[in-house]
């Protein structure tokens, strides 16, 4: 991992890693990884370390807090995968509390890609509020301002070269919806 971090730095970018528990998250932080995907099984001391290191955590709220809550309904999972899904659901609830306590840079994301899955980002934001205990403003921040900070770590490799991200300003990248009242 250290070599990957060094090579990424040579290109002005960063490394992210999929890691679930303390040992893997701490190895990543030791190597200089800047963004941890998942992290559902890490303990409080590791979350505190992640926040103090200035690393980011990428949450996948829909799968961890919704789909994995009833792993027995996942008919395409093996018995072992169902057991692991239950552990992830339990760990995710605990991790959401730790995220709100230690306030690491937090982004909302998911492992599901493609045009047919574009709605998943909105579902992740909703799940952060309804199941994760985030305020609506905190949840929106994970997908906007905080996500823009992590994307900025891409440096010259960022595909967003024509304007700023994470702000509402002339020339910035933004998709906005303005509503009068609750929607």
C-alpha positions in Angstrom: 0.0 0.0 0.0 2.8 2.4 0.7 4.1 2.0 -2.8 0.6 2.7 -4.2 0.4 5.9 -2.0 3.8 7.0 -3.3 2.9 6.4 -6.9 -0.4 8.2 -6.4 1.5 11.2 -4.9 3.8 11.2 -7.9 0.7 11.8 -10.0 -0.8 14.4 -7.6 -3.7 12.2 -6.4 -4.6 9.9 -3.5 -5.4 6.3 -2.6 -8.7 5.0 -1.3 -9.2 1.5 0.0 -12.1 -0.8 0.9 -11.5 -1.7 4.6 -13.9 -3.0 7.2 -12.2 -3.5 10.5 -9.5 -2.0 12.7 -6.5 -4.0 11.4 -7.2 -3.2 7.8 -8.2 0.5 8.4 -5.1 1.1 10.5 -2.8 -0.5 7.9 -4.3 1.8 5.4 -3.8 4.9 7.6 -0.2 3.8 8.3 0.4 3.6 4.6 -1.1 7.1 3.9 -4.4 6.0 2.4 -6.7 9.1 2.5 -10.2 7.6 2.0 -11.6 4.5 3.6 -14.6 2.9 1.9 -17.0 1.1 4.3 -15.2 0.8 7.7 -18.4 -0.7 9.2 -16.5 -2.9 11.7 -14.0 -0.5 13.0 -14.0 0.5 16.7 -14.2 3.9 18.2 -10.4 4.4 18.7 -9.8 3.7 15.0 -12.6 6.1 14.0 -11.0 8.7 16.2 -7.6 8.1 14.6 -9.1 8.3 11.1 -10.6 11.7 12.0 -7.4 13.0 13.6 -5.5 11.9 10.5 -7.7 14.0 8.2 -8.7 10.9 6.2 -12.2 10.5 4.8 -14.8 7.8 5.3 -17.1 6.9 2.5 -20.4 5.6 3.7 -22.7 3.2 1.8 -25.8 3.7 3.9 -28.5 1.9 1.9 -26.8 -1.5 1.8 -25.4 -1.3 5.3 -28.4 0.1 7.1 -31.2 -1.1 5.0 -30.6 -4.2 2.9 -28.3 -5.9 5.4 -30.6 -5.4 8.4 -32.6 -8.5 7.3 -29.9 -10.7 5.8 -32.1 -13.7 5.7 -34.1 -12.0 2.9 -30.9 -11.9 0.7 -31.7 -15.0 -1.2 -28.6 -14.8 -3.4 -26.3 -14.8 -0.4 -24.7 -17.9 1.1 -25.2 -18.6 4.8 -21.8 -17.2 5.6 -22.5 -14.0 3.6 -25.8 -13.6 5.4 -23.9 -13.8 8.8 -21.4 -11.2 7.6 -24.2 -9.0 6.3 -25.8 -9.0 9.8 -22.4 -8.0 11.4 -22.1 -5.2 8.8 -25.6 -3.9 9.6 -24.9 -3.9 13.3 -21.5 -2.3 12.9 -22.8 0.3 10.5 -25.3 1.6 13.1 -22.4 1.9 15.6 -20.2 3.5 13.0 -22.8 6.2 12.2 -22.7 7.2 15.8 -18.9 7.4 15.8 -19.0 9.5 12.6 -21.3 12.0 14.2 -19.1 12.0 17.3 -15.6 12.4 15.7 -16.7 14.2 12.5 -14.2 12.9 10.0 -14.5 14.1 6.5 -17.5 12.0 5.4 -18.8 11.3 1.9 -21.8 9.4 0.7 -21.1 6.8 -1.9 -21.8 3.3 -3.1 -20.4 0.4 -4.9 -23.3 0.3 -7.4 -22.5 1.9 -10.8 -24.3 2.4 -14.0 -27.2 4.5 -15.4 -29.8 2.2 -13.9 -28.3 2.8 -10.4 -28.2 6.6 -10.4 -31.0 6.8 -7.9 -28.8 5.1 -5.3 -27.0 8.3 -4.3 -30.3 9.9 -3.3 -31.3 6.8 -1.4 -27.9 6.9 0.4 -28.7 10.5 1.5 -32.2 9.6 2.6 -30.9 6.5 4.5 -28.3 8.7 6.3 -31.2 10.7 7.7 -33.9 8.1 8.3 -31.6 5.3 9.5 -28.2 6.8 10.3 -29.2 9.7 12.6 -27.8 12.4 10.4 -29.6 15.8 10.0 -30.8 16.6 6.4 -28.1 19.2 6.2 -25.4 16.7 7.4 -26.5 14.1 4.9 -26.5 16.6 2.0 -23.1 17.8 2.9 -21.7 14.2 2.5 -22.8 14.3 -1.2 -21.8 17.9 -1.9 -19.3 19.9 0.0 -17.4 17.0 1.6 -17.5 14.9 -1.6 -16.0 17.9 -3.4 -13.1 18.1 -0.9 -12.3 14.4 -1.6 -12.6 14.8 -5.3 -10.2 17.8 -5.1 -7.6 15.3 -3.8 -7.5 14.0 -7.3 -5.5 17.0 -8.3 -4.6 17.1 -12.0 -6.4 13.7 -12.5 -9.7 15.2 -11.6 -12.2 15.2 -14.6 -13.7 18.4 -13.2 -11.3 21.0 -14.6 -13.7 23.8 -15.8 -15.1 24.9 -12.5 -15.3 24.5 -8.8 -17.0 21.7 -7.0 -19.0 21.9 -3.7 -19.9 25.5 -4.0 -22.8 27.5 -5.5 -20.9 30.1 -7.5 -20.7 31.4 -11.1 -18.9 28.8 -13.3 -19.0 26.1 -10.7 -20.3 22.6 -11.3 -23.8 22.3 -9.7 -27.1 20.6 -10.0 -29.7 22.6 -8.0 -33.3 22.2 -7.2 -35.1 25.1 -5.6 -38.3 24.4 -3.8 -40.8 26.6 -1.9 -41.4 24.5 1.2 -40.9 20.9 1.9 -40.6 18.4 -0.9 
